[in-house]
Amino acid sequence: MNGVWGLVPSRRSPWNINSREMANMETVLLAGASRGLGLGLAREYLSRGWQVVATARDPAKAADLRALADGGRLRVETLDVARPEQAATLAKTLAGTKLDVLFVVAGQSKAGYVPIHDVARDVAAEEFLVNSCAPPAVAEALLPLLAPGGTVVFMTSVLGSLARSEGGMELYNASKAALNMLAIGFAKRHPDLRVILMHPGWVRTDMGGESAPLDVKTSARGMVDVVAARGKGTGVVYVDYAGAELPW
């Protein structure tokens, strides 16, 4: 991994709608939207008439994302949260775009249920950095794009709750607990913002597995509803896709 934080810049792809239409639309940036929950969120926001900036590590391979019917409201940009050294470049690329919601979705669980003493050090370092350090670093870099009264959302998990910890995916759980703590620090640095730590539920994705009780559409619809309902005000909240507050 590169030791310097930054984003991989992408070629500018302007909105295919006129400025008057754009002025009346709300805009969300989804960091990590090529598949799973990120793709589901992109589809849900587009269905509600939003403009969507959706990022992928390799947009050329994000066929499902690029195939979304969008009426000119979808803009796909390149972003690998594990290499955010060019965050300022992406912010400049998006200059003039005002975000109502900045949602950092990307995360990983390569170690799975392996106990922490058996996880290779490079795997542990990558997972911890991607899940814990990268999301607030990405949000900080893109914060100049956020409109007054905008909302920052970090995709976390109930598995990061110390009060409800049952072990299992030790590295993943610890990384999400660390993200929760770092999000509190982010919120303290920006007391005028609403910061939402979002647990999507146990969802049938590559990470969640086929036995998960929720489908992507149900989770995405719930998360978008919760962001709309809880996105006003300031401070940080830790909630699930149904709006229930979670114990820290």
C-alpha positions in Angstrom: 0.0 0.0 0.0 1.1 3.5 -0.6 1.8 5.3 2.6 0.4 8.6 1.6 -3.4 9.3 1.8 -5.1 10.5 -1.4 -7.7 9.7 -4.1 -7.1 8.6 -7.7 -8.4 11.4 -9.9 -10.6 10.7 -12.9 -11.4 12.3 -16.1 -14.0 15.0 -15.8 -17.5 13.8 -17.0 -20.0 16.7 -16.8 -23.6 16.4 -15.9 -25.9 15.8 -18.9 -28.6 18.1 -17.7 -29.0 21.9 -17.8 -28.1 24.2 -15.0 -31.6 25.1 -14.1 -32.5 21.5 -13.6 -29.4 20.9 -11.6 -30.1 23.8 -9.3 -33.4 22.1 -8.2 -31.8 18.7 -7.6 -30.2 17.3 -4.4 -26.8 15.7 -4.9 -25.2 12.8 -3.1 -21.6 11.5 -3.4 -21.3 7.8 -2.8 -17.7 6.7 -2.2 -17.6 3.0 -3.2 -20.7 2.3 -5.4 -19.6 -0.3 -7.9 -21.5 -3.1 -6.3 -23.4 -4.3 -3.2 -24.8 -1.6 -0.9 -23.1 1.3 -2.7 -24.7 0.2 -6.0 -28.0 -0.2 -4.2 -27.7 3.3 -2.7 -27.0 4.8 -6.2 -30.0 3.1 -7.6 -32.2 4.3 -4.7 -31.1 7.9 -4.9 -31.5 8.0 -8.6 -35.0 6.6 -8.3 -35.8 9.6 -6.0 -34.6 12.2 -8.5 -31.2 13.0 -7.0 -28.0 13.7 -8.8 -25.5 11.0 -7.9 -21.7 11.1 -8.0 -20.7 7.5 -7.6 -17.1 6.3 -7.3 -15.4 3.1 -8.1 -11.9 1.9 -8.0 -12.1 1.1 -11.7 -15.1 2.6 -13.4 -14.4 0.6 -16.6 -15.1 -2.6 -14.7 -18.2 -1.1 -12.9 -20.6 -2.2 -15.6 -23.7 -2.5 -13.3 -23.1 1.0 -12.0 -22.6 2.5 -15.5 -25.7 0.7 -16.8 -28.0 2.5 -14.3 -30.7 4.5 -16.1 -30.1 8.0 -14.8 -31.5 10.7 -17.2 -28.1 12.4 -17.1 -28.0 12.5 -13.3 -25.3 9.9 -12.7 -21.6 10.9 -12.7 -19.0 8.1 -12.2 -15.6 9.0 -10.8 -12.5 7.0 -9.9 -11.7 6.5 -6.3 -9.7 4.0 -4.3 -10.0 4.9 -0.7 -6.9 2.8 0.1 -4.9 5.4 -1.9 -6.2 8.8 -1.2 -3.1 10.9 -2.0 -4.9 12.9 -4.7 -8.0 13.9 -2.7 -7.5 17.5 -3.4 -7.4 16.7 -7.1 -10.8 15.0 -7.0 -12.2 17.9 -5.0 -11.0 20.3 -7.8 -12.5 18.0 -10.4 -15.8 18.3 -8.7 -15.5 22.0 -8.1 -18.9 23.7 -8.6 -20.8 20.6 -7.4 -22.5 21.1 -4.1 -23.2 18.0 -2.1 -26.2 17.6 0.2 -25.0 14.2 1.4 -21.5 12.8 1.4 -21.7 9.0 2.1 -18.5 7.0 2.5 -19.6 3.4 1.8 -16.4 1.5 1.0 -15.1 -1.2 3.3 -13.7 -4.7 3.4 -13.5 -7.9 5.4 -10.6 -10.0 4.0 -9.7 -11.6 7.4 -13.1 -12.9 8.1 -13.4 -15.0 11.2 -9.7 -15.6 11.6 -8.5 -14.7 15.2 -6.4 -11.6 15.3 -3.2 -13.5 16.2 -3.5 -15.5 13.0 -4.1 -12.5 10.6 -1.1 -11.6 8.5 0.2 -8.1 9.5 -0.2 -6.7 6.0 -3.8 -7.9 5.8 -4.5 -6.4 9.2 -3.0 -3.1 8.3 -4.9 -2.8 5.0 -8.3 -3.7 6.5 -7.8 -1.4 9.4 -6.8 1.5 7.2 -9.5 1.0 4.6 -12.3 0.6 7.2 -11.1 3.0 9.9 -8.7 5.7 8.7 -9.7 6.1 5.1 -13.4 7.1 5.5 -12.8 10.2 7.6 -9.7 11.1 5.5 -11.8 11.0 2.4 -14.6 13.0 4.0 -12.2 15.6 5.2 -10.7 16.0 1.7 -14.1 16.3 0.0 -15.7 18.5 2.8 -15.3 21.7 0.8 -17.9 20.4 -1.6 -20.6 19.9 1.1 -23.4 22.4 1.0 -24.3 24.3 4.2 -26.5 22.0 6.3 -25.2 19.0 4.5 -24.8 15.5 6.0 -21.8 13.2 6.2 -22.5 9.5 6.5 -20.1 6.7 7.3 -21.0 3.1 6.6 -20.2 1.3 9.8 -21.7 -1.8 11.5 -23.4 -2.9 14.7 -20.3 -5.2 15.0 -18.4 -2.1 15.9 -20.5 -1.7 19.1 -18.5 -2.4 22.2 -21.7 -2.9 24.1 -23.0 -5.6 21.8 -19.6 -7.3 20.9 -19.7 -11.0 20.6 -16.3 -11.6 19.0 -16.3 -13.5 15.7 -14.8 -11.2 13.0 -12.3 -9.7 15.4 -10.4 -7.5 13.0 -13.5 -6.2 11.2 -15.3 -5.5 14.5 -12.3 -3.6 15.8 -11.9 -1.6 12.6 -15.6 -0.5 12.7 -15.3 0.4 16.4 -12.3 2.5 15.5 -14.2 4.1 12.7 -17.0 5.0 15.2 -14.4 6.7 17.4 -12.7 8.5 14.5 -16.1 9.7 13.3 -16.7 11.3 16.8 -13.4 13.1 16.4 -14.5 14.2 12.9 -17.7 15.5 14.3 -16.0 17.4 17.1 -13.7 19.1 14.5 -16.8 20.1 12.5 -19.5 20.9 15.1 -21.8 22.5 12.5 -22.3 19.2 10.7 -24.6 16.3 11.1 -22.5 13.0 11.1 -24.3 9.7 10.8 -22.7 6.4 11.5 -24.9 3.9 9.6 -25.4 0.2 10.1 -27.0 -1.2 7.0 -28.3 -4.4 8.7 -27.2 -7.9 7.8 -27.5 -7.8 4.0 -27.1 -10.4 1.2 -24.0 -9.0 -0.4 -20.6 -10.6 -1.1 -19.6 -9.6 2.4 -22.9 -10.5 4.1 -23.4 -13.9 2.4 -26.5 -15.6 1.1 -28.0 -16.4 4.5 -28.4 -12.7 5.4 -32.1 -11.8 6.0 -32.1 -8.5 4.2 -31.8 -7.7 0.5 -29.9 -4.7 -0.8 -33.0 -2.9 -2.0 -34.6 -3.0 1.5 -31.5 -1.9 3.2 -30.7 0.9 0.7 -34.3 2.2 0.9 -34.2 2.3 4.7 -30.8 4.0 4.8 -31.9 6.8 2.5 -35.0 7.3 4.5 -33.0 7.5 7.7 -30.5 10.0 6.2 -33.4 12.2 5.2 -35.0 12.0 8.6 -31.8 12.3 10.8 -29.7 14.4 8.5 -30.7 17.8 10.0 -29.0 19.3 13.0 -25.5 18.8 14.3 -23.5 16.2 16.1 -23.0 12.5 15.6 -25.6 9.6 15.7 -25.1 5.8 15.5 -28.2 4.2 13.9 -29.3 1.3 11.7 -31.1 1.2 8.4 -34.5 1.3 10.3 -33.6 4.4 12.3 -32.9 2.6 15.6 -30.1 4.1 17.7 -27.3 1.7 18.5 -25.3 1.4 21.7 -21.7 2.5 21.5 
